[in-house]
Amino acid sequence: MKFQFTPKMSASFLAVSMAFALMGNAHAVPEAQFQPAFDQFVQGNNGDESAIEKAIDAFETLLKSEPGNPVLMAYAGAATSLKSRTTMLPWKKMRYAEDGLAMLDKALTLLTPEHDAPLQHQVPGSLEVRYIASNTYLGVPGFMNRGARGAKLLNDVLVSPLFVSSPVGFRGDVWLAAARLAAKEKRLDDARKYLNDTIQANAPQAEAARAQLKALVS
């Protein structure tokens, strides 16, 4: 049984970091605290298995001081699900994936209108949590029944009024994720649209979008 979390975050979105405080009052986590954890997560998400445990430890440490923070919880959950890559034992794969998904589910329930505010790097926290959850839900095996919700969350980000004013690097990552999903579902016209949106916006992912556009089978 092979678990794959295929969507990768591009370099532009790697700089994005969001966090919120307890009691619903949103504020940014200091970069000196957040960035090391975020960097470990990115490395793990992009294939460095040795970074996954470090990311989990780092985000769990941050969560101890802000246990109601949905962005921290989302990253911790996504990192925990990634840990399923690090073992060949099926029951451990399931445990890591399920534990991570449970944290992501909880992070989504913690979102309030206050988390729509742009914080660090001007990305709304509500969009970031949904994007992180979507990537993970779409990456787990089909028998875990998260694909439909992952697709809905990704669409929720795309159609949100907050999306159009989000940083272009974030939008580029979301468009590429939407293009991958559309291509997988044989919705090639939609895939081309998202890739062209990336190119027309001159997003940092434009070159990757051009390459994916060429690779699409008509």
N, C-alpha and C positions, 0 to 999 in steps of 0.2 A: 504494500500500500504506500503510494508515493504522494507526499504533500508538496505542493508547489505554490509559492506566493510570487507570481510572475511579474506583476506591475512594479516598475522601478521608478523612483523619484529622480527627476533630473537635477542637474547642478543648481539651476535657478531656484527650485523649490527647496533644495537642501538648506538654503539660508533662512527659510521661513520657520519661525518658532513662536508658539502661542501658549499662554498660560493664564489661569484665572485663580482668584482667591476664594476662600471659604465664604459662606453666607451670601453668595450671589454677587459680591462686589468684585468686578473683574479688574485685574491689573496684570502687567507683564511680569513674568519671572525674570529676575536679573540674568543677563546674558552669561555672566560668569558661572551661574549655576545650571542654566538650561542647556547651553550650547554643547558642553561635553557629552551630556546624555543624548542630545539630538544627533550629534556626529556619530556616536556609537550605533544608534538606531539606523541611520542612513547606511553605514557600512554593512551592518547585518542584513538590512533589506536588500542591499545590492550584492549579496553573496558571501560576505565575510562571516562565516559561522562563529569565529572566535569573538566577534564583537556583540553577538546577540545577548549573551549572558551579562556582559558589561552594561548593555543598554537597559536590560531588565533591572539590574541592581541600581543603576543610576536613577531611573524613573521611580522605582519603588521608594528610594530614599527621598526624592522630592515629594512624593505623595504622602509621606509620613507627616510632613509639615502642612500639606494642603490636600487632605483626603477627599475633599469635594471638588477638586479641580478637574473638569471634564477633559481638557486637552492633555494634561499629564496622564490621566487615566487611559485615554485613548492610545497614547504612545506606549504606555506600559502594556496594555492589552495586545496591541499589534506586535510588540516585541516578544511577548510571551507566546503568541501563536507562531511566530517565526521559529521559536525553539523546536518546533516539531521537525524542522530540517536536520536537527543535530543528532537524532537518534534513529536507529533502524527498528526499534521495538514498537510494534503497532499500538500497544496500550499506552505507551509514553507519548507517541505522536497524538493520539486522541486526547490524552489528558492536557497536554500543552495547548493544543488547538482549542479545546473546549474552555479551558481556563481563560485563555486570551479573549475568546469570543464573549464570554460572560462579562469581562471587564469593558469591552467595547459596547456591549448592550447597555451597561450601566452608565458609561460616559454619555451615550446618546440621551438617556433619560434625564441626565443632569442639565442638559442645555436649556437655557431660558433666553428670552429676548435680550437680556443684558449681554449675552455672549455673541450677539451680532456685531458688537463694536469692534472696529479695527484696532488691534493692539500692536504687538511687535511686528514690524515689517508690513503693517497695514493689511493683514489678512484677517477677516472676521473669524473668530474662534468657532462659531457655529458651522461655518463652511469647512474649516480644517478638520474638525472632529468627524464630520460626515464623510469627507474625502478619505481620511485614514481608515474609517470603518469600511467604506466601500471597497477600498483596495484589498483589505483583508477578507471580507466576505466573498469577494469575487475570486479570491485565490484559494480558498479551501475547497476540498473535494465536494462534488455535487451531492453526495449522500448526507452532507451536513445541512443541506437545505438553506443556504444563505445567499445563493446566487441572485434570486429575485429581489431580496432586500438590498443587496449590494448594488444592483442595477438601479433600483429606485433611489437610493441615497445619492448615487452619482448623478442621476437626472435632477434630483432636488438641488444639488449644487449648481448644475448648469442653468436651471431656470430661475434661480434665486435672483431677486433684484440686486442683491449684494455682489453677485458675481461680476457684473459688468464693470464695477468700479474697483475690483480687486487687482492687485499687482499683476502685470502681464505674465510674469514668470509662473505665478500660481495658476492663472488661467491656462497657460500653455500645458502645464502638467495635467490639468483636468481634461483639456481637449484631447491630449494624447491617450489618456486612460479611456475616454469615451470612444475614441477611434479604434482602440484595440478591442473593446467590447463589441462595437458595431461590426468590425471585421470578423470577429469570432462567430457572431450571429448571422453572418452573411448579409448584413445591411451595408452594402458597399457604398451606396450613395451617402448614407449618414457618415460613414467612416471618412469619405473624401471631404465632406463638409467640415468635420472637426479638424481635419488636417489642414484644409485650406484656411480655416479660421486662425489656426496657429501661425501659418505663413503670412497671412494678410495683416495680422497684428504685429508682425515682426518680433514675435516672442523669442526668447533665447533657445527654444526648442525647434525653431523653424527648420534648421538643417535636418534634424531627426524626422520632422514631419514630411519634408520633401522625400527623404529616403523611404519612409513608409508609404507615401503616396505612389512612388514608382513600383513598390513591391506588391501593391494591391492587384489582385487578379480580377479582371473584368467579368 
